Amino acid sequence: MHLDPKRLQVLLEVHREGGIVAASDYLGVSASAVSQQIKKLEEEVGLDLVDRNPAGALLTPAGRILVNGAERIENNLNDIARNLRPIAGHLTGVVHIGAFHTVIRNVLLPLTSQLEQELPGVEIHIDESGEGPGMTKMRSGKFDLLMLERDTAPGNAPRGFTDVQFIDEPWVLVSPSNAPLVGSERDLADVQWLRVAPDTIGALPMQRVAAATSHIHWVPYSYINYEAAHALVRAGKGSTIMPYMAIQGIALGGMRVTTLPALGFRRILVRHRNGEDSPNTATGQVLAALFQWVATHHNDWRGNTYETTQ
């Protein structure tokens, strides 16, 4: 029995995509071409491989055996390619990145698909982590890069580590859409404020506002994460201060975003072990790609791109 490996791949995609038409879209060929390849494979095997029905295509027992074999072949080919990369001069390795939610959503996830093409020998692993647990993993070697957030002033890195300034983004006022307009810092005294958990970085700009305001009106609602803050603001319960990334890319219905220079900015840093930024290391390559990506997308965090109320 002779089996064509290319036809095995077609069967594998029919299984993964759930049907002939979906597989044809993925493979970039016509549905009839996919059907013809499956039919020829069935002729080679002498058995039906796919049960076709209006809901899609289901594998027969024989089809499942072939798909399992096709996956093993695919994995073996990937292993071969991975083993050849060092010989061909490509960097290989796994880079573990610890980060917080907003930078994962706005930076790391958009970047990873690009890195799969630019650094095919490097695997990127991303874990959501706070600074304390993240440093424990950095010291034990489980993290290679750690994203940190600061309220304007960065401070110093621990001995043996280097902090690199990554992104400065403004703190913005996020209010219910029906709240009174805020045109200047003086108007902040009239804002009804949500409480922010004191051990979060968002509490720091709130402390500055409270210190500069003779009377501040707190409402009996508080939050820890930004998703809860969005819900409270949309419900009209109060206003708060967030970094711009916390509202970037989300539906702003029910919310008004106001930029005020006096609110300051959140500084995002990248921490790495000393010497790991060398371009000869996988970590150094990923670090360089991070900064190149941000340089290309720098307008995403500049004031002239924000929805503002003046």
Salt bridges, closest charged atoms under 4 A:
ASP4 OD2 - ARG7 NH1 3.94
GLU13 OE2 - ARG16 NH1 3.61
GLU44 OE2 - ARG7 NH1 2.37
GLU74 OE1 - ARG16 NH2 2.47
ASP79 OD1 - ARG82 NH1 2.79
GLU123 OE2 - ARG82 NE 3.93
GLU123 OE1 - HIS125 NE2 3.33
GLU131 OE1 - ARG150 NH1 2.82
ASP144 OD1 - ARG273 NH2 3.16
GLU149 OE1 - ARG266 NH1 2.58
ASP151 OD2 - ARG208 NH1 2.28
ASP163 OD1 - ARG271 NE 2.59
ASP168 OD1 - ARG267 NE 2.79
GLU169 OE2 - ARG266 NH2 2.44
GLU227 OE2 - HIS101 NE2 3.41
